[in-house]
Amino acid sequence: MDKELSKRVQIMFADLNSQSAASSFPAPGALSELLSKHVDLSTSTKSVPATRKIRECFATAAVEMWHRAVHSFLISASLTEASPIWASVAGYYSSHYSIRAFAHLFGVFQLRKGRRIASLDGGGGYVLLEKKHADDREHKFYWKFVSEQLVDDPFFYPNLEDQVDGGHRNKANYSDHICRYPVFQVLNAEFLRNRVERIATIRFSSVPVPRADPLHFPDIANVQIVAYHRLVKFRRLLDEALSGGNRFWRVHRNPSWCPDTMNFSVVDPEYAALYAGEE
């Protein structure tokens, strides 16, 4: 991991290392509320001090968003056969929440009502509030930002809507005559366990890109593969940056509501090429 990034993460989480801070999350919308107080509609750019509470909320927002990614992945995996359409949509949102988790971890947050982009500087001393531009749509903005920070990791690329992940959300929400409705099957714990194990151990020689064209939609397997790998990568990054020395992360890296089905293991893509000929 880049030393500068590791230091940024450590600073962000430092104030959460006390016993009292480790057990719970702030109130809903805490970071938005803190930042919104500093929005000045008369200027397009404003720099404000990053208080301890703001730094904490960037960190907890990242972890809570990762929890959302894990939860959405579990929904996606459970719905694989019961509802392919919503399995693909939940899988897409799992990926999106992982992207947002990384963005908040890297110190970036969009204010929807205030129409500002908040950027926490690397040393955690101030927050820059900049006016959003017309093309700073949430999904594209976060994906573009994270792909630029993780440029060497093929699992993170800009969201080009119909060409990649976003096409599954758009097609399920806006297209007509999808007609992919199997007889509904009651959700099954054993099925979930088998599905997660399959995704965690699948071997591939290059990162799969979800396809939304009529021939492949809903491309559930690839949607779920990239979603799972992204949430695992977030967990590994924090494990590495914090080296097990942060109480808050030790408490929340294994969500209490998460079944033991999720052990966050994967076959790393860099080794997959060795096995490509075995399938």
C-alpha positions as CSV (number, residue, x, y, z in Angstrom):
1,M,0.0,0.0,0.0
2,D,1.1,3.6,-0.7
3,K,2.7,5.1,2.4
4,E,0.8,8.3,2.0
5,L,-2.5,6.5,1.8
6,S,-1.7,4.3,4.8
7,K,-0.9,7.4,6.8
8,R,-4.1,9.1,5.7
9,V,-6.2,6.1,6.9
10,Q,-4.4,5.9,10.2
11,I,-5.0,9.6,10.9
12,M,-8.7,9.3,10.0
13,F,-9.2,6.3,12.3
14,A,-6.9,7.5,15.2
15,D,-9.7,9.1,17.2
16,L,-11.8,5.9,17.0
17,N,-9.3,3.8,18.9
18,S,-10.8,4.5,22.3
19,Q,-13.0,1.9,23.9
20,S,-16.0,4.3,23.9
21,A,-15.7,5.2,20.2
22,A,-15.3,1.6,19.0
23,S,-18.7,0.2,19.8
24,S,-21.1,2.3,17.7
25,F,-21.7,4.5,14.7
26,P,-22.8,8.2,14.7
27,A,-26.4,9.2,14.1
28,P,-27.7,8.8,10.6
29,G,-26.6,11.5,8.3
30,A,-23.9,12.7,10.7
31,L,-21.2,13.6,8.2
32,S,-23.7,15.3,5.8
33,E,-25.0,17.4,8.7
34,L,-21.5,18.4,9.9
35,L,-20.4,19.4,6.4
36,S,-23.6,21.1,5.5
37,K,-23.1,23.7,8.3
38,H,-20.2,25.1,6.3
39,V,-21.8,25.4,2.9
40,D,-21.8,29.0,1.7
41,L,-23.9,29.4,-1.4
42,S,-22.3,32.8,-2.2
43,T,-18.9,31.1,-3.1
44,S,-18.0,28.1,-5.2
45,T,-15.0,27.1,-3.0
46,K,-14.5,27.2,0.7
47,S,-11.9,25.7,3.1
48,V,-12.9,24.8,6.6
49,P,-11.1,23.2,9.6
50,A,-11.5,19.4,9.8
51,T,-12.5,18.9,13.4
52,R,-12.0,15.6,15.2
53,K,-15.7,14.8,14.7
54,I,-15.4,15.3,10.9
55,R,-12.4,13.1,10.6
56,E,-14.2,10.4,12.6
57,C,-17.3,10.7,10.5
58,F,-15.3,10.2,7.2
59,A,-13.9,7.0,8.7
60,T,-17.2,5.7,10.1
61,A,-19.0,6.6,6.8
62,A,-16.5,4.5,4.9
63,V,-17.0,1.5,7.1
64,E,-20.8,1.8,7.2
65,M,-20.9,2.1,3.4
66,W,-18.8,-1.1,3.3
67,H,-21.3,-2.8,5.5
68,R,-24.0,-1.7,3.0
69,A,-21.9,-3.4,0.3
70,V,-21.7,-6.6,2.2
71,H,-25.4,-6.6,3.0
72,S,-26.3,-5.9,-0.7
73,F,-24.0,-8.7,-1.8
74,L,-25.7,-11.2,0.5
75,I,-29.1,-10.1,-0.9
76,S,-27.8,-10.5,-4.5
77,A,-26.4,-14.0,-3.8
78,S,-29.6,-15.1,-2.1
79,L,-31.7,-13.9,-5.1
80,T,-29.5,-15.5,-7.8
81,E,-32.2,-18.0,-8.8
82,A,-35.3,-16.5,-7.2
83,S,-35.0,-13.2,-9.1
84,P,-32.1,-12.8,-11.6
85,I,-33.1,-9.1,-12.3
86,W,-32.9,-8.0,-8.6
87,A,-29.9,-10.2,-8.0
88,S,-28.1,-8.2,-10.7
89,V,-29.3,-4.9,-9.3
90,A,-28.4,-5.7,-5.7
91,G,-25.0,-6.9,-7.0
92,Y,-24.5,-3.6,-8.8
93,Y,-25.3,-1.6,-5.7
94,S,-23.0,-3.8,-3.7
95,S,-20.2,-2.7,-6.0
96,H,-21.4,0.9,-5.9
97,Y,-21.3,0.9,-2.1
98,S,-17.8,-0.5,-2.1
99,I,-16.8,2.3,-4.5
100,R,-18.3,4.9,-2.1
101,A,-16.6,3.2,0.9
102,F,-13.2,3.7,-0.8
103,A,-14.1,7.3,-1.8
104,H,-14.9,8.2,1.8
105,L,-11.8,6.4,3.0
106,F,-9.8,8.5,0.6
107,G,-11.5,11.6,2.0
108,V,-14.2,12.5,-0.6
109,F,-17.9,13.0,0.1
110,Q,-20.7,14.5,-2.0
111,L,-23.3,16.7,-0.4
112,R,-26.5,16.1,-2.3
113,K,-28.6,19.0,-0.9
114,G,-25.7,21.4,-0.6
115,R,-24.4,20.4,-4.1
116,R,-20.8,20.4,-2.9
117,I,-17.9,18.0,-3.1
118,A,-16.1,17.7,0.2
119,S,-12.4,16.7,0.1
120,L,-10.5,16.0,3.3
121,D,-6.8,16.8,2.9
122,G,-4.2,14.1,3.5
123,G,-3.1,15.4,6.9
124,G,-6.7,15.7,8.1
125,G,-6.3,19.4,8.8
126,Y,-9.0,20.9,6.6
127,V,-11.9,20.1,4.3
128,L,-12.3,21.8,0.9
129,L,-15.9,22.3,-0.2
130,E,-16.3,22.8,-3.9
131,K,-19.4,23.4,-5.9
132,K,-20.5,20.4,-7.9
133,H,-20.6,20.6,-11.7
134,A,-23.4,19.4,-13.9
135,D,-21.6,16.2,-14.9
136,D,-20.7,15.3,-11.3
137,R,-23.5,12.7,-11.0
138,E,-23.0,10.6,-7.9
139,H,-22.3,7.2,-9.5
140,K,-20.0,8.4,-12.3
141,F,-18.2,10.8,-9.9
142,Y,-17.4,8.3,-7.2
143,W,-16.4,5.6,-9.7
144,K,-14.1,8.0,-11.7
145,F,-12.5,9.3,-8.5
146,V,-11.8,5.8,-7.1
147,S,-10.5,4.5,-10.4
148,E,-8.0,7.3,-10.5
149,Q,-6.8,6.5,-7.0
150,L,-6.6,2.7,-7.6
151,V,-5.4,3.0,-11.2
152,D,-3.3,-0.2,-11.0
153,D,-6.2,-2.4,-9.8
154,P,-8.3,-3.7,-12.7
155,F,-11.3,-4.2,-10.4
156,F,-11.8,-0.4,-10.3
157,Y,-12.7,1.4,-13.4
158,P,-15.0,4.3,-14.3
159,N,-18.7,3.5,-14.4
160,L,-19.5,3.9,-18.1
161,E,-23.2,3.1,-17.6
162,D,-24.4,0.7,-20.3
163,Q,-20.9,-0.5,-21.1
164,V,-20.1,-1.8,-17.6
165,D,-21.8,-2.3,-14.2
166,G,-24.3,0.5,-14.4
167,G,-26.1,-1.1,-17.3
168,H,-27.7,-3.6,-15.0
169,R,-29.2,-1.0,-12.8
170,N,-30.4,1.0,-15.8
171,K,-31.9,-1.9,-17.7
172,A,-33.7,-3.3,-14.7
173,N,-35.1,0.2,-13.8
174,Y,-35.9,1.7,-17.2
175,S,-36.1,-0.9,-19.9
176,D,-39.4,-2.4,-21.1
177,H,-40.2,-6.1,-21.6
178,I,-37.4,-7.6,-19.6
179,C,-39.5,-10.7,-18.9
180,R,-37.1,-12.6,-16.7
181,Y,-39.3,-13.9,-13.9
182,P,-38.8,-17.5,-12.7
183,V,-41.1,-19.2,-10.3
184,F,-40.1,-17.6,-7.0
185,Q,-38.1,-19.9,-4.7
186,V,-38.0,-19.5,-0.9
187,L,-34.6,-18.1,0.1
188,N,-32.3,-20.9,1.3
189,A,-29.4,-20.6,3.7
190,E,-27.6,-23.6,2.2
191,F,-27.9,-22.1,-1.3
192,L,-26.4,-18.8,0.0
193,R,-23.5,-20.7,1.5
194,N,-22.8,-22.6,-1.7
195,R,-23.2,-19.4,-3.8
196,V,-20.7,-17.4,-1.7
197,E,-18.2,-20.3,-1.7
198,R,-18.5,-20.6,-5.5
199,I,-17.9,-16.9,-6.0
200,A,-15.0,-16.8,-3.5
201,T,-13.2,-19.7,-5.1
202,I,-13.8,-19.1,-8.8
203,R,-10.6,-18.8,-10.8
204,F,-10.2,-16.4,-13.7
205,S,-7.3,-15.0,-15.7
206,S,-8.6,-11.5,-16.1
207,V,-11.2,-9.3,-14.3
208,P,-14.7,-10.1,-15.7
209,V,-16.7,-7.1,-16.8
210,P,-20.5,-7.4,-16.3
211,R,-22.3,-7.3,-19.7
212,A,-25.7,-5.7,-20.1
213,D,-26.4,-6.4,-23.7
214,P,-29.5,-8.4,-24.6
215,L,-27.5,-11.6,-25.1
216,H,-26.0,-11.6,-21.6
217,F,-28.3,-9.6,-19.3
218,P,-28.6,-10.3,-16.4
219,D,-24.9,-11.2,-16.2
220,I,-25.3,-12.2,-12.6
221,A,-22.1,-14.2,-12.2
222,N,-19.8,-11.3,-13.3
223,V,-21.8,-8.7,-11.3
224,Q,-21.4,-10.8,-8.2
225,I,-17.8,-11.6,-8.8
226,V,-16.7,-8.0,-9.1
227,A,-18.9,-6.9,-6.2
228,Y,-17.5,-9.6,-3.9
229,H,-13.8,-8.9,-4.8
230,R,-14.3,-5.1,-4.2
231,L,-15.7,-5.5,-0.8
232,V,-12.9,-8.0,0.1
233,K,-10.3,-5.5,-1.1
234,F,-11.7,-2.7,1.1
235,R,-11.5,-5.0,4.1
236,R,-7.9,-6.0,3.2
237,L,-6.9,-2.4,2.7
238,L,-8.1,-1.4,6.2
239,D,-6.5,-4.5,7.7
240,E,-3.2,-3.6,6.1
241,A,-3.4,0.1,6.9
242,L,-4.4,-0.3,10.6
243,S,-2.5,-3.5,11.2
244,G,-5.1,-4.7,13.7
245,G,-4.4,-1.8,16.0
246,N,-7.7,0.0,15.8
247,R,-10.6,-1.0,18.1
248,F,-13.3,0.4,15.9
249,W,-12.2,-1.6,12.9
250,R,-11.6,-4.7,14.9
251,V,-15.2,-4.5,16.1
252,H,-16.8,-3.8,12.7
253,R,-14.7,-5.8,10.3
254,N,-16.9,-8.7,11.0
255,P,-20.5,-7.3,11.1
256,S,-22.6,-8.9,13.9
257,W,-25.5,-9.4,11.4
258,C,-23.3,-11.1,8.8
259,P,-23.6,-14.9,8.6
260,D,-20.5,-17.1,8.8
261,T,-21.1,-17.8,5.2
262,M,-19.1,-14.7,4.5
263,N,-15.5,-15.3,5.3
264,F,-14.1,-12.7,2.9
265,S,-11.7,-15.1,1.2
266,V,-10.9,-15.0,-2.5
267,V,-8.7,-16.6,-5.1
268,D,-6.5,-13.7,-6.0
269,P,-6.6,-12.8,-9.7
270,E,-2.9,-12.5,-10.0
271,Y,-2.6,-16.3,-9.5
272,A,-5.6,-17.1,-11.6
273,A,-3.7,-17.3,-14.9
274,L,-1.8,-20.3,-13.6
275,Y,-5.0,-22.3,-13.4
276,A,-6.8,-20.9,-16.5
277,G,-6.2,-24.1,-18.5
278,E,-7.7,-26.4,-15.9
279,E,-11.4,-25.3,-16.4
